[in-house]
Amino acid sequence: MVKLNKIYTRTGDDGTTGLVDGSRRAKHDARMEAIGAVDEANSALGLLAVSLDPTGSPASVVARILNDLFDLGADLATPGDDFTPSEMVLRIVPAQAEWLEAAIDGLNEHLAPLTSFILPGGSEAAARAHIARAAVRRAERAATALAAVEPVNPAALAYLNRLSDYLFVLARALNAAGAGDVLWVPGQNR
C-alpha cells in the first residue's frame, strides 16, 4: 500500500529521480522518458474517461486501463531483466494484452469495415480517444527506444501496442459505431 504524507521530497532537485530498486536516474534518461510518456498517456485516458457514460462498458474498460497503466509505469520503473511478477514487483503479464485483444474484438464486431483511413474527430469522446491513442503511441515509441538500450518487459511493449489499437477501435465505436467517422479524402485540398 502506498502512503504519501509529503508530496515534495527535494531529492529530485539535482535532476535525478529514484526507481523502484533504489537507483537514481537523470530525469531525461530513456527509462524516465518512457515512464513519463506512460504517465502522459494515462492522463489523456483520464480525460477520455470523464467524457464517457460512467455506467457504460467503455467506462469500465477505460477505468481498468487507467489502473493497468499505473502498473505499467511501475514495471518500467523496475530495471532489470527478470520480468516475473511477485508480491513486491509489479510486472505487466501477457494476459493483460490478451484482455485488450478481447475488448477490441468485442467492439470491432459491431463496426463496419473501414473503407478509408479516418481523421481524428467526430464526437468529443472519439476525439479524446484519438488524443489518448496518439499519447499511447508516443509512450510505445519511448518504451521501444528504451528497449533498444536496456531490457524492457516484452509484455509491457505488447500492452502498449494493443492499447493504441483498442483506442482506435473505441474512437470508431464512440462515433456512432463508425457512422460518425470523419473520413480522410486523399489530396482533397490540392
C-alpha positions as CSV (number, residue, x, y, z in Angstrom):
1,M,0.0,0.0,0.0
2,V,1.3,3.4,-0.9
3,K,1.2,6.1,1.8
4,L,2.4,9.6,1.0
5,N,2.4,12.1,3.8
6,K,4.5,14.6,2.0
7,I,4.5,15.3,-1.7
8,Y,7.8,17.1,-2.1
9,T,11.0,15.4,-1.1
10,R,13.6,17.7,-2.6
11,T,15.6,14.6,-3.7
12,G,14.9,15.4,-7.4
13,D,16.3,18.9,-7.2
14,D,19.6,17.6,-8.6
15,G,17.8,16.5,-11.8
16,T,17.6,12.8,-10.8
17,T,14.7,10.6,-9.7
18,G,14.5,7.3,-7.9
19,L,13.5,3.9,-9.3
20,V,11.9,1.0,-7.5
21,D,15.3,-0.7,-6.9
22,G,16.6,2.5,-5.2
23,S,18.8,3.5,-8.0
24,R,18.7,7.1,-9.3
25,R,18.4,8.2,-12.9
26,A,18.6,11.5,-14.7
27,K,15.1,12.8,-15.3
28,H,15.9,12.9,-19.0
29,D,17.1,9.3,-19.1
30,A,15.5,7.0,-21.6
31,R,13.8,5.0,-18.8
32,M,12.3,8.2,-17.3
33,E,11.2,9.3,-20.8
34,A,9.3,6.1,-21.1
35,I,7.7,6.3,-17.7
36,G,6.8,10.0,-18.3
37,A,5.2,9.1,-21.7
38,V,3.1,6.4,-20.0
39,D,2.0,9.0,-17.4
40,E,1.0,11.4,-20.2
41,A,-1.0,8.6,-21.9
42,N,-2.7,7.8,-18.6
43,S,-3.6,11.4,-18.2
44,A,-5.1,11.5,-21.7
45,L,-7.1,8.4,-20.8
46,G,-8.3,10.2,-17.7
47,L,-9.6,13.0,-19.9
48,L,-11.4,10.4,-22.1
49,A,-12.8,8.7,-19.0
50,V,-14.7,11.8,-17.8
51,S,-16.5,12.1,-21.2
52,L,-17.9,8.5,-21.0
53,D,-21.1,7.4,-19.6
54,P,-20.0,6.0,-16.2
55,T,-22.5,3.2,-16.4
56,G,-21.3,2.0,-19.9
57,S,-18.9,-0.7,-20.9
58,P,-16.3,1.6,-22.3
59,A,-16.1,3.5,-19.0
60,S,-15.3,0.3,-17.1
61,V,-12.7,-0.8,-19.7
62,V,-11.0,2.6,-19.5
63,A,-11.1,2.5,-15.7
64,R,-9.3,-0.8,-15.8
65,I,-6.8,0.5,-18.4
66,L,-6.0,3.5,-16.1
67,N,-5.0,1.1,-13.4
68,D,-3.0,-1.1,-15.8
69,L,-1.0,1.9,-17.0
70,F,0.0,2.7,-13.4
71,D,1.2,-0.9,-13.2
72,L,3.0,-0.5,-16.5
73,G,4.7,2.6,-15.1
74,A,5.8,0.6,-12.1
75,D,7.1,-2.1,-14.4
76,L,9.2,0.4,-16.3
77,A,10.4,1.9,-13.0
78,T,11.8,-1.5,-12.1
79,P,15.0,-2.0,-14.1
80,G,16.4,-5.5,-14.7
81,D,15.8,-8.4,-17.0
82,D,13.6,-10.6,-14.7
83,F,10.0,-9.8,-15.7
84,T,8.4,-12.3,-13.3
85,P,5.7,-10.6,-11.2
86,S,5.7,-11.1,-7.5
87,E,4.2,-9.7,-4.3
88,M,6.7,-6.9,-4.3
89,V,7.3,-6.5,-8.1
90,L,4.7,-5.2,-10.4
91,R,5.0,-6.5,-14.0
92,I,2.6,-6.5,-16.9
93,V,1.7,-10.0,-17.9
94,P,0.7,-11.3,-21.3
95,A,-2.9,-11.9,-20.1
96,Q,-3.4,-8.1,-19.9
97,A,-2.7,-7.6,-23.6
98,E,-4.9,-10.6,-24.4
99,W,-7.7,-8.9,-22.4
100,L,-7.3,-5.8,-24.6
101,E,-7.5,-8.0,-27.7
102,A,-10.8,-9.4,-26.5
103,A,-12.0,-5.9,-25.8
104,I,-11.0,-4.9,-29.3
105,D,-12.8,-7.9,-30.8
106,G,-15.9,-7.1,-28.8
107,L,-16.1,-3.5,-30.1
108,N,-15.0,-4.4,-33.6
109,E,-17.8,-6.9,-34.2
110,H,-20.3,-4.0,-34.2
111,L,-18.3,-1.9,-36.7
112,A,-18.5,-1.8,-40.4
113,P,-15.1,-2.5,-42.1
114,L,-13.0,0.6,-42.8
115,T,-13.1,1.8,-46.4
116,S,-10.8,4.8,-45.8
117,F,-8.4,6.0,-43.2
118,I,-10.2,8.1,-40.7
119,L,-9.3,11.5,-39.3
120,P,-9.3,12.2,-35.5
121,G,-12.6,13.7,-34.6
122,G,-16.3,13.1,-34.9
123,S,-17.7,13.2,-31.4
124,E,-15.9,14.8,-28.5
125,A,-15.4,11.4,-26.8
126,A,-14.0,10.0,-30.0
127,A,-11.6,12.9,-30.4
128,R,-10.4,12.3,-26.8
129,A,-9.9,8.7,-27.6
130,H,-7.7,9.7,-30.6
131,I,-5.7,12.1,-28.3
132,A,-5.2,9.2,-25.9
133,R,-4.3,6.9,-28.8
134,A,-1.6,9.3,-30.0
135,A,-0.2,9.6,-26.5
136,V,-0.1,5.8,-26.1
137,R,1.8,5.7,-29.4
138,R,4.3,8.2,-28.0
139,A,4.7,6.0,-24.9
140,E,5.2,3.0,-27.1
141,R,8.0,4.8,-29.1
142,A,9.6,5.8,-25.8
143,A,9.4,2.3,-24.4
144,T,10.8,0.7,-27.6
145,A,13.6,3.3,-27.6
146,L,14.4,2.2,-24.0
147,A,14.3,-1.4,-25.1
148,A,17.0,-0.7,-27.6
149,V,19.4,0.1,-24.8
150,E,18.1,-1.7,-21.7
151,P,15.8,-4.7,-21.0
152,V,12.1,-3.9,-21.1
153,N,9.3,-6.3,-20.3
154,P,8.0,-7.6,-23.7
155,A,4.5,-7.9,-22.2
156,A,4.6,-4.2,-21.4
157,L,5.5,-3.4,-25.0
158,A,2.7,-5.6,-26.3
159,Y,0.3,-4.0,-23.9
160,L,1.1,-0.5,-25.3
161,N,0.7,-1.7,-28.8
162,R,-2.6,-3.3,-28.1
163,L,-3.8,-0.3,-26.2
164,S,-3.4,2.1,-29.1
165,D,-5.3,-0.4,-31.3
166,Y,-8.1,-0.5,-28.6
167,L,-8.3,3.3,-28.5
168,F,-8.6,3.5,-32.3
169,V,-11.5,1.0,-32.3
170,L,-13.1,2.7,-29.3
171,A,-13.0,6.0,-31.1
172,R,-14.9,4.4,-34.0
173,A,-17.4,2.9,-31.6
174,L,-17.9,6.2,-29.9
175,N,-18.6,7.8,-33.3
176,A,-22.0,6.1,-33.6
177,A,-20.4,2.7,-34.4
178,G,-18.3,4.3,-37.2
179,A,-21.2,6.2,-38.8
180,G,-19.8,9.4,-37.4
181,D,-16.2,8.7,-38.5
182,V,-14.5,11.6,-40.4
183,L,-13.0,10.0,-43.5
184,W,-9.7,11.0,-45.0
185,V,-10.0,12.2,-48.6
186,P,-6.5,11.9,-50.1
187,G,-5.4,15.1,-51.9
188,Q,-8.7,16.8,-51.2
189,N,-7.2,20.3,-50.9
190,R,-4.6,20.3,-53.7
